[in-house]
């Protein structure tokens, strides 16, 4: 979705990290109305979870968006299988696109070219917004 991609570019230029960029672009672009406290929770995922270089912050933020839309508050609200299905499907699509989920490897792969954080942010925001619409999650 072009609007969400443009928002991601804007948020990145303003100095937001990968996780903040994806979260804010989707929250605004999809009119999710998620609170600022949710943005703060997503913010710490940047740099591959607090700059540890592990799971890509753009990916984890996209999963947080899905959690806000398809997660549960209590175990009786929804079976685990139903809750995990959309996140698992999105994760598999993301892996098909980028190859690995590890921030460190994305930036410094043993073979091939690295993927820039800017590309990861914009593409992930686009992918998750399309996925949300495709699945009717909003």
Backbone torsions as a table, in degrees:
resi	resn	phi	psi	omega
1	UNK	NA	119.1	-173.3
2	UNK	-58.5	-39.8	-179.0
3	UNK	-61.6	-43.8	179.9
4	UNK	-67.6	-38.7	176.8
5	UNK	-60.6	-45.0	179.4
6	UNK	-63.9	-39.5	176.1
7	UNK	-62.8	-40.4	179.0
8	UNK	-61.7	-42.7	178.1
9	UNK	-60.9	-45.4	179.5
10	UNK	-61.4	-48.9	-178.8
11	UNK	-62.9	-38.8	178.2
12	UNK	-63.6	-45.0	179.7
13	UNK	-61.9	-27.3	179.8
14	UNK	-80.6	-1.8	176.7
15	UNK	100.2	8.3	177.5
16	UNK	-71.9	144.9	177.2
17	UNK	-75.9	179.5	-175.5
18	UNK	-58.4	-46.7	-177.6
19	UNK	-67.8	-44.3	178.0
20	UNK	-61.2	-43.0	-177.8
21	UNK	-59.9	-51.2	-179.3
22	UNK	-63.5	-45.1	-177.1
23	UNK	-63.3	-49.2	-178.4
24	UNK	-65.8	-41.8	179.8
25	UNK	-62.0	-42.5	179.7
26	UNK	-72.4	-42.4	179.9
27	UNK	-58.5	-45.9	179.9
28	UNK	-75.5	-49.0	-174.9
29	UNK	-65.5	-30.1	179.1
30	UNK	-100.9	3.9	-179.2
31	UNK	52.8	49.9	-177.3
32	UNK	-77.8	-28.8	179.1
33	UNK	69.7	26.8	178.9
34	UNK	-72.7	143.2	-174.3
35	UNK	-72.7	163.7	178.4
36	UNK	-60.2	-28.6	177.6
37	UNK	-63.4	-32.4	177.1
38	UNK	-69.2	-37.5	176.4
39	UNK	-62.0	-42.1	178.9
40	UNK	-62.3	-38.4	178.5
41	UNK	-65.4	-40.0	179.5
42	UNK	-70.0	-34.0	-174.6
43	UNK	-56.1	-35.4	-176.9
44	UNK	-74.7	-6.8	-179.8
45	UNK	-82.6	-10.0	-178.4
46	UNK	-60.2	153.1	178.9
47	UNK	70.4	25.5	-179.7
48	UNK	76.2	48.4	-178.2
49	UNK	71.3	87.0	176.7
50	UNK	61.3	38.7	-179.7
51	UNK	61.5	25.9	177.8
52	UNK	-83.0	-14.6	-179.4
53	UNK	82.0	10.6	-179.4
54	UNK	-85.4	-127.9	-175.5
55	UNK	-58.5	129.9	-177.9
56	UNK	-52.5	129.8	-179.7
57	UNK	-63.2	-34.2	177.5
58	UNK	-64.1	-42.6	178.7
59	UNK	-66.4	-47.1	-178.0
60	UNK	-64.4	-34.8	177.7
61	UNK	-67.1	-40.0	176.5
62	UNK	-61.0	-39.4	178.0
63	UNK	-66.6	-34.9	175.6
64	UNK	-64.2	-38.7	175.9
65	UNK	-59.9	-46.4	178.7
66	UNK	-63.1	-38.4	177.6
67	UNK	-61.6	-40.9	178.4
68	UNK	-63.4	-30.4	-177.1
69	UNK	-93.3	-27.0	-174.3
70	UNK	-133.7	8.1	179.2
71	UNK	-79.7	-165.6	-179.7
72	UNK	-139.1	161.0	176.8
73	UNK	-101.5	-29.7	-179.8
74	UNK	-134.4	148.2	-178.9
75	UNK	-54.1	-35.0	-178.3
76	UNK	-75.6	-9.7	-178.6
77	UNK	-68.0	-33.8	-173.1
78	UNK	-165.5	139.1	175.8
79	UNK	-63.7	148.0	-180.0
80	UNK	-55.0	-42.4	-179.1
81	UNK	-57.3	-44.3	179.3
82	UNK	-66.8	-39.9	-178.4
83	UNK	-66.5	-40.4	-176.3
84	UNK	-80.9	-20.3	-169.3
85	UNK	-59.9	-45.2	-178.2
86	UNK	-68.8	-38.9	179.1
87	UNK	-65.7	-43.0	179.3
88	UNK	-62.1	-45.3	-180.0
89	UNK	-62.6	-44.0	178.7
90	UNK	-63.4	-44.7	179.0
91	UNK	-56.0	-45.7	-179.9
92	UNK	-62.7	-40.6	176.6
93	UNK	-63.8	-41.8	-179.0
94	UNK	-63.8	-42.6	178.3
95	UNK	-64.4	-38.9	176.3
96	UNK	-59.8	-38.0	-178.7
97	UNK	-75.2	-45.2	-171.8
98	UNK	-109.2	-12.6	174.5
99	UNK	93.3	-44.4	-179.4
100	UNK	-143.4	161.2	178.9
101	UNK	-98.9	-12.5	-175.1
102	UNK	-76.8	119.7	179.3
103	UNK	-54.0	-46.9	-177.3
104	UNK	-59.1	-42.2	-179.0
105	UNK	-75.3	-37.0	176.7
106	UNK	-59.4	-39.2	-177.9
107	UNK	-82.1	-23.7	-177.3
108	UNK	-144.5	69.6	-176.0
109	UNK	-71.2	150.1	178.1
110	UNK	-65.1	-27.2	177.9
111	UNK	-139.0	149.7	176.6
112	UNK	82.9	-172.6	-176.2
113	UNK	-91.8	146.8	174.7
114	UNK	-70.2	156.8	176.2
115	UNK	-103.6	127.2	-178.8
116	UNK	-73.3	151.9	177.0
117	UNK	-60.4	-37.6	179.6
118	UNK	-59.8	-43.9	178.1
119	UNK	-64.5	-44.7	-179.9
120	UNK	-59.8	-43.4	-178.6
121	UNK	-63.9	-51.5	-175.9
122	UNK	-66.7	-45.5	-178.8
123	UNK	-66.9	-39.6	179.4
124	UNK	-67.0	-42.6	177.0
125	UNK	-59.8	-41.7	178.3
126	UNK	-65.4	-46.3	-178.9
127	UNK	-62.2	-44.9	-176.2
128	UNK	-70.9	-36.8	178.3
129	UNK	-66.2	-40.1	176.4
130	UNK	-64.6	-41.3	-179.5
131	UNK	-62.8	-45.5	179.8
132	UNK	-59.0	-44.2	179.3
133	UNK	-68.6	-44.3	179.8
134	UNK	-57.3	-42.3	-176.5
135	UNK	-86.9	-3.2	-179.7
136	UNK	64.2	34.7	-176.5
137	UNK	-80.7	-14.8	178.9
138	UNK	-110.4	NA	NA
